Amino acid sequence: MSLRARTRVAGGFIAYVVLVAFVWEAAVRILGVPAYIIETPTRIARAFVEQGGLLLSHSWITLYETVGGFLLGTLFGLAGAVVIALSSTLRTALMPTIVGFQSIPKVAIAPLFAVWFGIGLTSKIILVISVTFFPVLMSTLTGLTTVDADMIDLVRGMRGTSRQLLFKIRLPYAVPHVFSGMKIAVPLAMVGAIVAEFIAAQHGLGYLILTTSQSLNMALNFAALIAITIWSSLLFQAVVVAERLVLRRMHTSPAG
């Protein structure tokens, strides 16, 4: 996308946000909606600025849980996909269990993790791992198992080893699929961290949302929600940038 096109898109998005904020502000004031139900954008913006330090201090905790769990979940998802792709026996044995665990609502097991691993960072990171593992696993597995059969036959015909087939053909082919899974997983990682903080926490944006809801401080509550949205968007963009860099390196390398 050209710079001019990006500028046009950014301008359109800003105009859309301004329009929504204007309609929101007008509707709340005209209808006389109480502040403990919903705040106006101007008061939310004021709280966001005035309580910026508080929001940032809670954000670091949530980001640590999110990024740590996301990276570990991605690593486990990649490793699991490779193991399952190389063994049809393991695939048959493990996939029903993995899918069954994925079907359990994470909000239902978050209290168990808090009991088993404590109310500190460990239980939050483990819950984030459980949320991010599956999409990375499935996307990577799709990439590893949908390689062109003719390419596989060619490598085998040249007496290539299973190791060479994995590292020279399967994994490079699966890279775009891996990043697709990561882009699905990274917003879920933030959701997982927030859910874990709802259950048992003394810090973090989820904890802040819970306490401000109880005290009916809706301006700060919405400000925390905006902070979550901003951080989630930045993490998603970080994955997009990483994808571009990796794919560009692959395409420009001598081996590519």
BELJOSUL-V605127 format. One record per pair of residues at least 12 apart in sequence whose ideal C-beta (glycine too) atoms are under 10 Angstrom apart, sorted by the first residue. I is the first residue (numbers start at 0). GAP is how many residues later the second one is. Records with the same first field share a line. If there is no record, write none. Layout:
I = GAP + GAP
//
This chain:
16 = 24
17 = 23
19 = 21
20 = 19 + 20 + 21 + 23 + 24
21 = 19
22 = 18
23 = 14 + 15 + 16 + 17 + 18 + 20
24 = 14 + 15 + 16 + 17 + 18 + 19
25 = 14
26 = 13
27 = 12 + 13 + 14 + 15
28 = 13
33 = 182 + 184
34 = 181 + 182 + 183 + 184
35 = 179 + 180 + 181 + 182
36 = 179 + 181
37 = 180 + 181 + 183 + 184
38 = 178 + 179 + 180 + 181 + 182 + 183 + 184
39 = 178 + 179 + 182
40 = 178 + 181 + 185
41 = 177
42 = 175 + 176 + 177 + 179 + 180
43 = 174 + 175 + 176 + 177 + 178 + 179 + 181 + 182
44 = 174 + 177 + 178 + 181
45 = 173 + 177
46 = 165 + 170 + 171 + 172 + 173 + 174 + 175 + 176 + 177 + 179
47 = 171 + 172 + 174 + 175 + 176 + 178 + 179 + 182
48 = 174
49 = 169 + 170 + 173
50 = 157 + 161 + 166 + 168 + 169 + 172 + 173 + 176
51 = 171 + 175
53 = 154 + 166 + 169 + 170
54 = 150 + 153 + 165 + 168 + 169 + 171 + 172 + 173 + 175
55 = 171
56 = 146 + 147 + 151
57 = 139 + 143 + 145 + 146 + 147 + 148 + 149 + 150 + 151 + 166 + 169
58 = 145 + 146 + 149 + 165 + 168 + 169 + 171 + 172
59 = 143 + 144 + 145
60 = 60 + 63 + 132 + 136 + 140 + 141 + 142 + 143 + 144 + 145 + 146 + 147
61 = 62 + 128 + 131 + 132 + 134 + 135 + 139 + 141 + 142 + 143 + 144 + 145 + 146 + 162 + 165 + 166 + 169
62 = 127 + 130 + 141 + 142 + 168 + 171 + 172
63 = 57 + 60 + 61 + 129 + 140
64 = 56 + 57 + 58 + 59 + 60 + 61 + 62 + 63 + 124 + 125 + 127 + 128 + 129 + 131 + 132 + 136 + 138 + 139 + 140 + 141
65 = 58 + 59 + 62 + 65 + 66 + 120 + 121 + 122 + 123 + 124 + 125 + 126 + 127 + 128 + 138 + 139 + 162 + 165 + 166 + 169
66 = 58 + 61 + 119 + 122 + 123 + 126 + 164 + 168 + 171
67 = 53 + 54 + 56 + 57 + 60 + 61 + 121 + 125
68 = 52 + 55 + 56 + 57 + 58 + 59 + 60 + 61 + 62 + 63 + 64 + 116 + 120 + 121 + 123 + 124 + 127
69 = 55 + 58 + 59 + 61 + 62 + 66 + 112 + 115 + 116 + 117 + 118 + 119 + 120 + 122 + 123 + 165 + 169
70 = 54 + 57 + 58 + 61 + 111 + 118
71 = 53 + 54 + 56 + 57 + 60 + 61
72 = 52 + 53 + 55 + 56 + 57 + 58 + 59 + 60 + 61 + 62 + 63 + 64 + 109 + 112 + 113 + 115 + 116 + 119
73 = 55 + 58 + 59 + 61 + 62 + 63 + 66 + 104 + 105 + 107 + 108 + 111 + 112 + 115 + 165
74 = 54 + 57 + 58 + 61
75 = 53 + 54 + 56 + 57 + 60 + 61
76 = 52 + 55 + 56 + 57 + 58 + 59 + 60 + 61 + 62 + 63 + 64 + 101 + 104 + 105 + 108
77 = 55 + 58 + 59 + 61 + 62 + 63 + 66 + 93 + 96 + 100 + 103 + 104
78 = 57 + 58 + 61
79 = 14 + 18 + 53 + 54 + 56 + 57 + 58 + 60 + 61
80 = 55 + 56 + 57 + 58 + 59 + 60 + 61 + 62 + 63 + 64 + 90 + 93 + 96 + 97 + 100
81 = 55 + 58 + 59 + 62 + 84 + 88 + 89 + 92
82 = 58
83 = 14 + 53 + 54 + 56 + 57 + 60 + 61
84 = 55 + 56 + 57 + 58 + 59 + 60 + 62 + 81 + 85 + 86 + 89
85 = 58 + 59 + 76 + 79 + 80 + 84
87 = 57
90 = 50 + 54
94 = 42 + 43 + 46
97 = 35 + 36 + 39 + 40
98 = 35 + 39
100 = 29 + 32 + 33
101 = 28 + 29 + 31 + 32 + 33 + 35 + 36
102 = 31
103 = 26
104 = 90
105 = 21 + 22 + 24 + 25 + 82 + 85 + 86 + 89 + 90
106 = 20 + 84 + 85 + 88 + 89 + 91 + 92
108 = 17 + 18 + 21 + 86 + 90
109 = 13 + 14 + 16 + 17 + 20 + 82 + 85 + 86 + 87 + 88 + 89 + 90
110 = 12 + 85 + 88 + 89
111 = 15 + 87
112 = 12 + 13 + 14 + 17 + 83 + 86 + 87
113 = 13 + 82 + 85 + 86 + 87
114 = 84 + 85
117 = 82
118 = 77 + 78 + 80 + 81 + 82 + 83
119 = 80 + 81 + 82 + 83
120 = 72 + 75 + 80 + 82 + 83
122 = 73 + 76 + 77 + 78
123 = 68 + 69 + 70 + 71 + 72 + 73 + 75 + 76 + 77 + 80 + 82
124 = 64 + 67 + 68 + 71
125 = 66 + 70
126 = 62 + 65 + 66 + 68 + 69 + 70 + 72
127 = 57 + 60 + 61 + 62 + 63 + 64 + 65 + 66 + 67 + 68
128 = 60 + 63
129 = 62
130 = 54 + 56 + 57 + 58 + 59 + 60 + 61 + 62 + 64 + 65
131 = 49 + 50 + 52 + 53 + 54 + 55 + 56 + 57 + 60
132 = 48 + 52
133 = 47 + 50 + 51 + 54
134 = 45 + 46 + 47 + 48 + 49 + 50 + 51 + 53
135 = 41 + 42 + 43 + 44 + 45 + 46 + 48 + 49 + 50
136 = 44 + 48
137 = 39 + 42 + 43 + 46
138 = 35 + 37 + 38 + 39 + 40 + 41 + 42 + 43 + 44 + 45 + 46
139 = 30 + 31 + 34 + 35 + 37 + 38 + 39 + 40 + 41 + 42
140 = 33 + 36 + 40
141 = 32 + 35 + 36 + 38 + 39
142 = 27 + 28 + 29 + 30 + 31 + 32 + 33 + 34 + 35 + 36 + 37 + 38
143 = 22 + 25 + 26 + 27 + 29 + 30 + 33 + 34
144 = 25 + 29 + 32
145 = 24 + 27 + 28 + 31
146 = 18 + 22 + 23 + 24 + 25 + 26 + 27
147 = 21 + 25
150 = 14 + 17 + 18 + 19 + 22
151 = 13 + 17 + 18
153 = 15
154 = 13 + 14 + 15
167 = 87
171 = 78 + 83 + 84
174 = 68 + 71 + 72 + 75
175 = 67 + 70 + 71 + 74
177 = 65 + 68
178 = 60 + 61 + 63 + 64 + 65 + 67 + 68
179 = 59 + 63
181 = 54 + 56 + 57 + 58 + 60 + 61
182 = 52 + 53 + 54 + 56 + 57 + 60
183 = 52 + 55
184 = 54
185 = 46 + 48 + 49 + 50 + 51 + 52 + 53 + 54
186 = 41 + 42 + 45 + 46 + 48 + 49 + 52
187 = 44
188 = 43 + 46
189 = 15 + 16 + 38 + 39 + 41 + 42 + 43 + 45 + 46
190 = 15 + 37 + 41
191 = 14
192 = 12 + 13 + 35
193 = 12 + 13 + 15 + 16 + 30 + 31 + 34 + 38
196 = 12 + 13
197 = 12
203 = 20
204 = 18 + 19 + 20 + 22 + 23 + 26
205 = 18 + 22
206 = 17
207 = 12 + 13 + 15 + 16 + 17 + 19 + 20
208 = 12 + 13 + 14 + 15 + 16 + 18 + 19
209 = 14
210 = 13
211 = 12 + 13
//
